[in-house]
Amino acid sequence: MLEPMRLVRRSVALVLAALLAVNLAGCVTAGGMAFLKIKRIKTADRQHVLALLDENKPAEALKAANTMISGAPEDYQGYLTRNTVYLVLKQYDTAQTDNTTALQLFEKNETQLPQNEHAVELAKIHESLAWTAYLAAKEAPDDARFQRWKQIFEEQADIVKTLDQPTWLHMRDMVKPGAPK
């Protein structure tokens, strides 16, 4: 049986991971249009990974996410989905690597989005970077790592604020009660 504080931390991590997954589910190219000839992740595949997490099967979710990415390695959304799995597994450095890969692929492949849509999509990726840092800060084993993750969180939150005010306001409202201090 999990001790109460560990259970609370796990619950908070799962809730934030679920919220991130729901938010990222909207992270789709404008009107579903493919702007470049890259193979896209199927919505059903992303939903399958998230369903496995809901069923508390993170190892299976990770296998499904890896398979999904191998089928469409140039689609940034696969890395954002796998990031959610790594968050549940508390593998924050690996999760952040997936976020960085998603950002690089987005900047490489999604250049033809209209400017306002591009900013919203980009804000969602930076939001994922921020939430990953937020969760990692909550679990940091020492002050140095806490400060590192806190700085990343603050930097990414500032980027979100400049890109898309509604996304930033949503983040701010969610963080207020328990923001890393």
C-alpha positions as CSV (number, residue, x, y, z in Angstrom):
1,M,0.0,0.0,0.0
2,L,1.3,3.5,-0.9
3,E,2.0,5.9,2.0
4,P,-0.5,8.8,1.9
5,M,1.9,11.6,0.7
6,R,3.3,9.3,-2.0
7,L,-0.3,8.6,-3.1
8,V,-1.1,12.3,-3.1
9,R,2.0,13.1,-5.2
10,R,1.1,10.3,-7.6
11,S,-2.5,11.5,-7.9
12,V,-1.3,15.1,-8.6
13,A,1.1,13.8,-11.3
14,L,-1.6,11.7,-12.9
15,V,-4.1,14.6,-12.9
16,L,-1.6,17.0,-14.5
17,A,-0.5,14.4,-17.0
18,A,-4.2,13.8,-17.9
19,L,-4.8,17.5,-18.2
20,L,-1.7,17.9,-20.4
21,A,-2.8,15.0,-22.6
22,V,-6.3,16.5,-23.0
23,N,-4.8,19.9,-23.9
24,L,-2.4,18.3,-26.3
25,A,-5.2,16.4,-28.0
26,G,-6.2,19.8,-29.4
27,C,-2.7,20.2,-30.8
28,V,-3.6,19.5,-34.4
29,T,-2.6,21.2,-37.6
30,A,-5.2,23.7,-38.8
31,G,-8.4,22.0,-39.8
32,G,-6.5,18.7,-39.9
33,M,-4.8,19.8,-43.1
34,A,-1.3,18.4,-43.7
35,F,1.0,21.1,-44.9
36,L,4.0,19.0,-45.7
37,K,4.1,15.5,-47.0
38,I,5.0,13.8,-43.7
39,K,3.2,10.8,-42.3
40,R,0.9,11.8,-39.5
41,I,0.1,10.1,-36.2
42,K,-3.5,8.8,-36.2
43,T,-5.7,10.2,-33.5
44,A,-6.8,6.7,-32.7
45,D,-3.2,5.7,-31.9
46,R,-2.7,8.7,-29.6
47,Q,-6.0,7.9,-27.9
48,H,-4.9,4.2,-27.5
49,V,-1.8,5.3,-25.6
50,L,-3.8,7.6,-23.4
51,A,-6.3,4.8,-22.7
52,L,-3.5,2.5,-21.6
53,L,-2.4,5.2,-19.2
54,D,-6.0,5.5,-17.9
55,E,-6.0,1.8,-17.3
56,N,-2.7,2.2,-15.3
57,K,-0.7,0.3,-17.9
58,P,2.3,2.7,-18.4
59,A,4.7,0.0,-19.7
60,E,2.1,-1.0,-22.4
61,A,1.5,2.7,-23.1
62,L,5.2,3.3,-23.7
63,K,5.4,0.3,-26.1
64,A,2.4,1.7,-28.0
65,A,3.9,5.2,-28.1
66,N,7.2,3.9,-29.4
67,T,5.4,1.9,-32.1
68,M,3.3,5.0,-33.0
69,I,6.4,7.2,-33.3
70,S,8.3,4.6,-35.4
71,G,5.4,4.7,-37.9
72,A,5.5,8.5,-38.2
73,P,8.8,9.8,-36.8
74,E,8.5,13.3,-38.3
75,D,5.1,14.1,-36.6
76,Y,5.7,16.1,-33.5
77,Q,2.5,15.0,-31.9
78,G,3.8,11.5,-31.3
79,Y,6.6,12.8,-29.1
80,L,4.1,15.0,-27.1
81,T,2.0,11.9,-26.5
82,R,5.0,9.8,-25.4
83,N,6.0,12.7,-23.1
84,T,2.8,12.1,-21.2
85,V,3.8,8.4,-20.7
86,Y,7.2,9.5,-19.4
87,L,5.5,11.9,-17.0
88,V,3.5,9.1,-15.5
89,L,6.7,7.0,-15.2
90,K,8.4,10.0,-13.6
91,Q,11.1,10.0,-16.2
92,Y,11.3,13.8,-16.4
93,D,14.6,14.1,-18.3
94,T,13.4,11.7,-21.0
95,A,10.0,13.5,-21.1
96,Q,11.8,16.8,-21.6
97,T,13.9,15.3,-24.4
98,D,10.6,14.3,-26.2
99,N,9.3,17.8,-25.7
100,T,12.5,19.2,-27.3
101,T,12.2,16.8,-30.2
102,A,8.5,17.8,-30.7
103,L,9.5,21.4,-30.7
104,Q,12.3,20.8,-33.3
105,L,9.9,18.8,-35.6
106,F,7.2,21.4,-35.2
107,E,9.6,24.2,-36.2
108,K,10.9,22.1,-39.1
109,N,7.6,20.7,-40.5
110,E,4.8,23.1,-39.5
111,T,6.0,26.2,-41.2
112,Q,2.9,26.8,-43.4
113,L,0.4,27.2,-40.6
114,P,-1.3,30.6,-40.4
115,Q,0.5,32.8,-37.9
116,N,-2.2,32.8,-35.2
117,E,-2.6,29.0,-35.4
118,H,1.2,28.5,-35.4
119,A,1.5,30.6,-32.2
120,V,-1.2,28.5,-30.5
121,E,0.3,25.2,-31.5
122,L,3.8,26.4,-30.5
123,A,2.4,27.6,-27.1
124,K,1.1,24.1,-26.5
125,I,4.5,22.6,-27.0
126,H,6.1,25.1,-24.7
127,E,3.3,24.4,-22.2
128,S,4.3,20.8,-22.3
129,L,7.9,21.8,-21.6
130,A,6.7,23.9,-18.7
131,W,4.4,21.2,-17.2
132,T,7.2,18.6,-17.4
133,A,9.5,21.0,-15.5
134,Y,6.7,21.7,-13.0
135,L,6.2,18.1,-12.2
136,A,9.9,17.4,-12.1
137,A,10.4,20.3,-9.6
138,K,7.7,18.8,-7.4
139,E,9.7,15.5,-7.3
140,A,13.2,17.0,-7.2
141,P,15.4,15.2,-4.7
142,D,17.6,18.2,-3.9
143,D,17.5,22.0,-4.1
144,A,19.9,22.2,-7.1
145,R,17.6,20.1,-9.3
146,F,14.5,21.9,-7.9
147,Q,16.0,25.2,-8.9
148,R,17.0,23.9,-12.4
149,W,13.5,22.6,-13.0
150,K,11.9,25.8,-11.5
151,Q,13.9,28.0,-13.9
152,I,12.9,25.9,-16.9
153,F,9.3,26.1,-15.8
154,E,9.4,29.9,-15.5
155,E,11.2,30.3,-18.8
156,Q,8.7,28.1,-20.7
157,A,5.7,29.7,-19.0
158,D,7.0,33.1,-20.1
159,I,7.3,31.8,-23.7
160,V,3.7,30.5,-23.5
161,K,2.6,33.9,-22.2
162,T,4.1,35.7,-25.3
163,L,2.7,33.2,-27.7
164,D,-0.9,32.6,-26.5
165,Q,-2.5,34.5,-23.6
166,P,-5.4,32.0,-23.1
167,T,-3.1,29.1,-22.8
168,W,-0.9,31.0,-20.3
169,L,-3.9,32.1,-18.3
170,H,-5.0,28.5,-18.1
171,M,-1.6,27.5,-16.9
172,R,-1.4,30.3,-14.4
173,D,-4.8,29.3,-12.9
174,M,-3.8,25.7,-12.5
175,V,-0.4,26.5,-10.9
176,K,-1.4,29.1,-8.4
177,P,-2.2,26.8,-5.5
178,G,1.0,24.7,-5.7
179,A,3.5,26.5,-7.9
180,P,7.1,25.6,-7.4
181,K,8.5,28.1,-4.9
